């Protein structure tokens, strides 16, 4: 009976499939309580982009509820260091008048960045990506004066989604 019970326990413990749920919860070091997010450096030349993205990353970290988040990189447990490397807007859709494509009516915006998330004083990053990118598309109306307003709205959505995706990647080991 003891041999049978031992064999059954051995069979149950060694027959697991090896699969595990990825991204379940935060995998960040539990000692990290305060995160510094200094203003992202901007190499794109797009006015206000650095402020918008930095603010959205801070908001997304605060939504997680387990961190204090500040904008300075001092007196913190970890730092998110970011550099916006590209902001590209390209037309991806055109009006079709009599078989000829005339005016762009849909644009794609791609934002790329170099991100490093590390504990203060550590030379090794907890997470980093030299080509983190996110893309958003938006439609434009025939009114040329609405173009910049629609681009700003798309930039707001892009910044929020970029920050959500970035924080998930940093904290949930995706």
N, C-alpha and C positions, 0 to 999 in steps of 0.2 A: 504494500500500500504506500509506503514511504517512497519507494522507487518510482511508482506510478505518479505520485504527486510531484516529485522532483522532476520527472521527465515532462510532465504537463507544464510546470512553471518554466522550465528551460525552453520548451517549445514556444510558449507564449511570449517570452521575453526576446527571443531571437528571431521571431517571424514578423517583426514589424516591417512595414514597407519602406521606411526611410524618408517618406515625404513629410514636409513641414510647411506650414503657412508662412509665406514670406511677407514682411512688412507689418507684422502684427505688433503694434505698439511701438514705443520709442526705444531705440537701441543706444541712445546717447548715454555716456557716462553719468551715473546717478549723482556724482559730485558736482556736476554743472548746474548751478542755480541761477547765475547771472551771466547774460550774454551781451557782449558789446557788438553793435552793428554801426560802425562809422560810415559816413557818407560814401557810397560807391564812387569810385573814380570813373569819369566819363571820357572815353576816347571817341565817342560817336559824333559829338558836336550838336546833338539834339538838345535844345534848351529845355531845362527842367527835368530831363529824363532821370538824371541821377537822384534827384530829390524824390521823385514819384516812386521809383523802384525801391529805394532805401526805405521809404515810409511804408510801402506795402509789405516788405520783408519783415519789418518790425511788427506791424499789425498781425501778420500771420504767425510769427513766433509768440506773440502775446495771446493769440487765440488758443494756443496749446495749453495755456494755463499753468504750466509748471516752471516757467522761467520769469525772472525779472529781465527786462530788455532795456538797454540804454544805448545812446548813440556814441559814447566815447569808448575807446578800446582799453581804458585803464580801470583798475580795481574791478575786474570781471574774471569769471572762471574760463570763458571761451570767447573767441572773436570770429565774426563772419566778415571776411575781407573780400570785397567784390570790386571788379573792374568791368564796366560795360564796354565791350569791344566792337560791337557792330549794331547798327540800327538801319535796316534796309527796308524800303518801301518799293514794291514793284506791282505794276498792273497785272492782274490775272484774269480779268474778264472785260469784254468790250461790247459796246452797243453794236447791233447788227442792223444796218440800214441798206436794204437792197442788196444783200450779199457781201457788203463791204464793211469791215470792222472799222469804226470811226473813232469813237471816244472810249477811254477806259471807264468802266462803271463798277469795278470791283478791284480792290487792292489787297495785297498781302503784306503784313508787317512782320519782320523777323528781328528779334532781339537776342543777341548773343553776349555772353559774359564769361569771365574767368572768376571762379569762386573758390575760396579756401576757408574751411571751417576747422579751427584748431583750438585746443586748450591753451590757455595763456602760459607762456614759457616753454611750450613744447615745439620741437622742430618738426615733428611728424603731424600731419593733418589727420583729423578724424574723418573728414570727407573733403574731396576737392574735385573740381572739374574745370579744365581749361577751355572747354567749348560748350558750356551749358547754353542751350538755345530754346526759344519758344516762339511760336508763330500764331498770328491772329489775322483773320480776314475781315474786311468790311466793305459794304456797298456805298456808293456815292450817288447822289441824285444828279439830275441834270443842272441843278443850280450851282454854279461854280463857287458862290460865296459860302455854301454849306460844306465844301470839301474839308477845310481846316477844322471845323467843328466835328465832323464825322471822324476825322483822323484823331482828334483829341479823345473822343469817346472810345475809339478802338485802342488807343494808347492806355487809357484807364483800365479797360478790360485786360489788355495784354499784361500790364504791370501786375494786376491782381492775380491772374492765372500764372504768370511767371513766378511770383512770390510763393504761391501755394505749391506749385510743382517743386520749386527749389527747396522749400522747408521740408516737404515730404521726403525728397531725396536725401537731404542732410540728416534728418532725424530718424527716418524709418528704414535706412539702409537699402533703398531701392537702387 
